[in-house]
């Protein structure tokens, strides 16, 4: 049985969007607030940027964060796999 689709209205940089997804409304709001904060951070560093350019730069910053976290996660999984293999050898 498929979970029901959630719809939630969020505000990002003064614009309202309807998000649809399978996550809780609270989670979707949290993600939208995070994006909004990132765009505001970029805009505050360079107030001359258009909203579109600030959004693109914020997206690049978020993608960079995600990439680094994915790399850290992959490294951690490799370390755990090595530990499991080492433990198996000791038995």
MARKEMI-753985 format. One record per residue (C-alpha): x, y, z; residue number from 1. Coordinates in steps of 0.1 Angstrom, whole numbers. Example, Ala and Ser with C-alpha at 12.3 -4.5 7.8 and 13.67 -1.06 7.14 Angstrom:
! residues 2
<xx: 123, yy: -45, zz: 78, pos: 1>
<xx: 137, yy: -11, zz: 71, pos: 2>
//
This chain:
! residues 91
<xx: 0, yy: 0, zz: 0, pos: 1>
<xx: 15, yy: 33, zz: -11, pos: 2>
<xx: 18, yy: 61, zz: 14, pos: 3>
<xx: -3, yy: 91, zz: 8, pos: 4>
<xx: 11, yy: 122, zz: -9, pos: 5>
<xx: 16, yy: 152, zz: 13, pos: 6>
<xx: 11, yy: 187, zz: 1, pos: 7>
<xx: 24, yy: 217, zz: 20, pos: 8>
<xx: 28, yy: 254, zz: 12, pos: 9>
<xx: 62, yy: 268, zz: 19, pos: 10>
<xx: 77, yy: 303, zz: 16, pos: 11>
<xx: 111, yy: 308, zz: 1, pos: 12>
<xx: 124, yy: 343, zz: -4, pos: 13>
<xx: 90, yy: 358, zz: -3, pos: 14>
<xx: 76, yy: 334, zz: -29, pos: 15>
<xx: 51, yy: 306, zz: -20, pos: 16>
<xx: 54, yy: 271, zz: -34, pos: 17>
<xx: 33, yy: 240, zz: -30, pos: 18>
<xx: 55, yy: 210, zz: -23, pos: 19>
<xx: 43, yy: 175, zz: -28, pos: 20>
<xx: 59, yy: 144, zz: -15, pos: 21>
<xx: 57, yy: 114, zz: 7, pos: 22>
<xx: 75, yy: 130, zz: 37, pos: 23>
<xx: 58, yy: 147, zz: 67, pos: 24>
<xx: 47, yy: 183, zz: 64, pos: 25>
<xx: 72, yy: 192, zz: 92, pos: 26>
<xx: 101, yy: 176, zz: 73, pos: 27>
<xx: 91, yy: 194, zz: 41, pos: 28>
<xx: 89, yy: 227, zz: 59, pos: 29>
<xx: 123, yy: 221, zz: 75, pos: 30>
<xx: 139, yy: 215, zz: 41, pos: 31>
<xx: 123, yy: 246, zz: 27, pos: 32>
<xx: 135, yy: 267, zz: 56, pos: 33>
<xx: 170, yy: 253, zz: 51, pos: 34>
<xx: 170, yy: 263, zz: 14, pos: 35>
<xx: 156, yy: 298, zz: 24, pos: 36>
<xx: 183, yy: 303, zz: 50, pos: 37>
<xx: 210, yy: 293, zz: 24, pos: 38>
<xx: 197, yy: 317, zz: -2, pos: 39>
<xx: 195, yy: 345, zz: 24, pos: 40>
<xx: 231, yy: 338, zz: 35, pos: 41>
<xx: 243, yy: 341, zz: -1, pos: 42>
<xx: 222, yy: 373, zz: -6, pos: 43>
<xx: 236, yy: 389, zz: 25, pos: 44>
<xx: 272, yy: 383, zz: 13, pos: 45>
<xx: 264, yy: 400, zz: -20, pos: 46>
<xx: 232, yy: 421, zz: -19, pos: 47>
<xx: 235, yy: 430, zz: -56, pos: 48>
<xx: 228, yy: 394, zz: -67, pos: 49>
<xx: 194, yy: 387, zz: -83, pos: 50>
<xx: 172, yy: 363, zz: -66, pos: 51>
<xx: 178, yy: 337, zz: -93, pos: 52>
<xx: 216, yy: 340, zz: -90, pos: 53>
<xx: 214, yy: 338, zz: -52, pos: 54>
<xx: 193, yy: 306, zz: -56, pos: 55>
<xx: 218, yy: 290, zz: -80, pos: 56>
<xx: 247, yy: 298, zz: -57, pos: 57>
<xx: 228, yy: 285, zz: -27, pos: 58>
<xx: 221, yy: 253, zz: -47, pos: 59>
<xx: 258, yy: 249, zz: -55, pos: 60>
<xx: 266, yy: 254, zz: -18, pos: 61>
<xx: 240, yy: 228, zz: -8, pos: 62>
<xx: 253, yy: 204, zz: -35, pos: 63>
<xx: 288, yy: 209, zz: -21, pos: 64>
<xx: 277, yy: 200, zz: 14, pos: 65>
<xx: 259, yy: 170, zz: 1, pos: 66>
<xx: 289, yy: 158, zz: -18, pos: 67>
<xx: 312, yy: 161, zz: 12, pos: 68>
<xx: 287, yy: 143, zz: 34, pos: 69>
<xx: 284, yy: 115, zz: 9, pos: 70>
<xx: 321, yy: 112, zz: 7, pos: 71>
<xx: 323, yy: 111, zz: 45, pos: 72>
<xx: 296, yy: 85, zz: 46, pos: 73>
<xx: 313, yy: 63, zz: 20, pos: 74>
<xx: 346, yy: 65, zz: 39, pos: 75>
<xx: 328, yy: 55, zz: 71, pos: 76>
<xx: 311, yy: 25, zz: 54, pos: 77>
<xx: 345, yy: 14, zz: 40, pos: 78>
<xx: 360, yy: 16, zz: 75, pos: 79>
<xx: 331, yy: -4, zz: 90, pos: 80>
<xx: 334, yy: -30, zz: 62, pos: 81>
<xx: 371, yy: -33, zz: 69, pos: 82>
<xx: 364, yy: -37, zz: 106, pos: 83>
<xx: 339, yy: -64, zz: 99, pos: 84>
<xx: 364, yy: -82, zz: 76, pos: 85>
<xx: 392, yy: -79, zz: 102, pos: 86>
<xx: 369, yy: -93, zz: 129, pos: 87>
<xx: 359, yy: -122, zz: 106, pos: 88>
<xx: 396, yy: -130, zz: 101, pos: 89>
<xx: 402, yy: -131, zz: 139, pos: 90>
<xx: 375, yy: -157, zz: 145, pos: 91>
//
